[in-house]
Amino acid sequence: MPKDGFSVITITEQVHDKAKQRYAQKVKSGQVDKNKSFSRYINDLIMEVIEADESFALQAPFMQKIGLQDNSIMIKDNKIGRIVEVQVHGKDLICMHDERKDCAHVGYAYAIPEVYRLMAERRGTK
């Protein structure tokens, strides 16, 4: 039985092992306080994802991901009524519509989890 105010969840051993490994790496590098328990680390990680999802949902009526292709993220911007391309250039994202690295389209693209995988793949090939 969990303590009052706590719940138990079940995850696969593969996810547990990967999370435990990541936790150990972050503790070793000093990114996570060595006094923070693994359970607390997972709790904080889940809250970060929930908060990011809530933030992402605020933009959802205005923008939506259409897809990813090669080094491009296609975003439908319902405010301007068009599809906008955001490209990966090295370690940066650049909006082809606004010709900027810091517009709302780039911010939206950074909130898409697959974008980080795409950026990592692009870095690995260069």
C-alpha positions in Angstrom: 0.0 0.0 0.0 1.3 3.5 -0.9 1.6 6.2 1.7 -1.3 8.6 2.1 -1.3 11.2 -0.8 0.5 8.8 -3.1 -0.6 6.4 -5.8 1.1 3.4 -7.5 1.5 3.2 -11.3 2.8 0.3 -13.4 5.3 0.8 -16.2 7.2 -1.6 -18.3 10.6 -2.8 -17.1 12.2 -1.3 -20.2 10.8 2.1 -19.4 11.8 1.7 -15.7 15.4 0.7 -16.6 15.8 3.5 -19.1 14.5 6.1 -16.6 16.7 4.7 -13.8 19.7 4.9 -16.1 18.9 8.5 -17.0 18.3 9.4 -13.4 21.7 7.9 -12.4 23.4 9.9 -15.2 21.8 13.1 -14.1 22.7 12.5 -10.5 26.3 11.8 -11.5 26.6 14.9 -13.7 25.0 17.1 -11.0 21.9 17.9 -13.0 19.8 16.2 -10.3 20.5 16.6 -6.6 21.8 13.4 -5.2 19.3 13.6 -2.3 16.4 13.6 -4.8 14.8 10.1 -4.8 14.2 8.2 -8.1 10.4 8.4 -7.3 10.6 12.2 -6.9 12.6 12.5 -10.1 9.9 10.5 -12.0 7.1 12.6 -10.4 8.8 15.8 -11.4 9.4 14.5 -14.9 5.7 13.6 -15.3 4.7 17.1 -14.1 7.0 18.7 -16.6 5.4 16.8 -19.4 1.9 17.6 -18.2 2.8 21.3 -17.9 4.4 21.3 -21.4 1.3 19.6 -22.8 -1.0 22.2 -21.2 1.1 25.0 -22.6 1.1 23.3 -26.0 -2.7 23.0 -25.8 -3.0 26.8 -25.5 -1.4 27.2 -29.0 -3.3 24.2 -30.4 -6.3 26.1 -31.7 -4.0 28.3 -33.7 -1.3 25.9 -34.8 -1.0 22.2 -35.5 1.7 19.9 -36.7 1.1 18.6 -40.2 4.2 16.5 -40.4 8.0 16.1 -40.4 10.0 15.5 -43.6 13.7 15.4 -44.0 14.8 18.6 -42.1 11.5 20.3 -42.2 8.5 20.6 -39.8 5.3 21.6 -41.4 2.9 23.6 -39.2 -0.6 24.7 -40.1 -1.1 28.2 -38.8 -4.9 28.8 -38.5 -4.4 32.5 -37.6 -2.8 33.3 -41.0 -4.6 30.5 -42.9 -1.5 28.8 -44.3 1.1 26.0 -43.8 4.4 27.2 -42.5 7.7 25.4 -42.9 10.2 25.4 -40.0 13.6 24.0 -41.0 16.4 22.5 -38.9 19.7 24.4 -39.6 22.4 22.9 -37.4 21.3 23.3 -33.8 18.7 25.9 -34.7 15.2 26.0 -36.0 14.4 28.7 -38.6 10.9 29.7 -39.7 10.8 30.0 -43.5 7.7 32.2 -43.3 9.0 34.8 -40.8 12.6 34.2 -41.6 13.4 34.1 -37.9 14.7 31.8 -35.2 12.4 33.2 -32.5 8.8 33.4 -33.9 5.7 31.6 -32.6 6.2 28.9 -35.3 9.7 28.1 -34.0 8.4 28.1 -30.4 5.6 25.7 -31.4 8.1 23.5 -33.2 10.3 23.2 -30.1 7.3 21.9 -28.2 6.9 18.9 -30.5 8.9 16.0 -29.1 9.7 14.5 -32.5 11.6 17.7 -33.4 14.3 16.9 -30.8 14.8 13.4 -32.3 15.0 15.0 -35.8 17.5 17.5 -34.6 19.6 14.8 -33.0 19.5 12.7 -36.2 20.6 15.7 -38.2 23.5 16.4 -35.9 24.5 12.8 -36.1 24.7 12.9 -39.9 26.9 16.0 -40.1 
